Amino acid sequence: MQLINPGVKRFYWFILILLLLASLVYSQPLRIAAAANTRYVIQELQADFKRKTGIETVVVVSSSGKLTAQIKNGAPFDIFLSADTQFPDALYKDGFSNVKPRVYALGSLIICSSSTIDLKSWKTLAATRTIGKIAIANPVLAPYGRAAEETLQKLGLWEKVKSKIVFGESIAQVNAYISAGAVSLGFTTEAFLYENHGIQKLKWMRVEDKMYGKIEQSMILLSNAAKGNQQHALKFFNYLQSPAAKAILKKSGYKVP
């Protein structure tokens, strides 16, 4: 019986350990940073993506501004889905990606309430006692908050209602204020209506497009993607531009490019 040389045996064990470590690295889930307005639709997108590719994903949801700051400070994300183009463009210019951002959805701003207020008259009533607190997302961190501020500025209402404004750190917090009846009105995304369908009766009206800049939601591949996740991130990037993903986004209250 021929014995294996101890040196050769150690070499084989070394190769086996390397292969095991590599499999652990390459099997870690794709890490997605997603704007708060995608809080519910991202779950359906994740599930559909996994069915089609077998790739696991984990998502961290927050305001676009906070996620951008985390990425700049080294947060380990592979791909970022923002609620605008401004934050991804800034990351691209600062060298956090080698691939230009791509628009994956277009958002729609609405005025929404869980109260009995006649929303057809909200512009007239906004500065009166009839309407109490008004929720918007922080305009510095959240694109939908920026759009809400633009709307109030254009209508000449900003200074009149400034004392009534309640700032949410993200659109998700604004939605929580609306649902709880903590505010009379809230500016949010139309997608909130689909997230809330069958749960609570809400009154709402679309804000005219001309009142705010176009809300183009962009995604960007990140240069600090984990080893082994670059290809998975690219697959998700391409998936969000597919007919299947666009159908999910459309039925969830978004327009698609």
C-alpha angles and dihedrals in degrees: 000000000000115000121217113245109252090230092054090046091054089049091054091049090049091053091047092052091049091051091049092049091048091051090052091050094046094045098056114117122264107261114223126188108202134186114249094248089067092055095121105023090054089065092058091044090051092051094048092046091052092049090053100041109015088233117143119222136192122199134206112197124201142121114308091241094052092047091050090052090049092050091050088051093054104268108170101244125143099198134013126212108196130188090232144020097246098076097044090046090053091050091050092050091049092054100254091127138029092205124071115245118261128212110240101171144005119227131217124214120221137179109231140182141174091204131087095257116137099242092196086074099040094113091056094041098042095092095040130086089255089080119052124181121006118204125212131161116254103280091213093057105024127054093209088056089051090052091050092052091048090052094051091046093051091049091051090241103110098091092040095054100029092107090055096052118115112193120215117202087228139004088261090064091048089053090051090053091050094047093048092049089237090136134037093225138010134192109222145143122288087234087073089072091059092045089051097043112139093002104083137001110243134181116222147164131193115246110232112261092232090064094071142021118273112278102225109177111210136192128208135193111230125227093217092062112145117266106269094022098081093087092043090051090051090051091053090046089055093041092059088059093051126105090247094056092042090054090053092048093048094052088049095060102271132118116225130216 
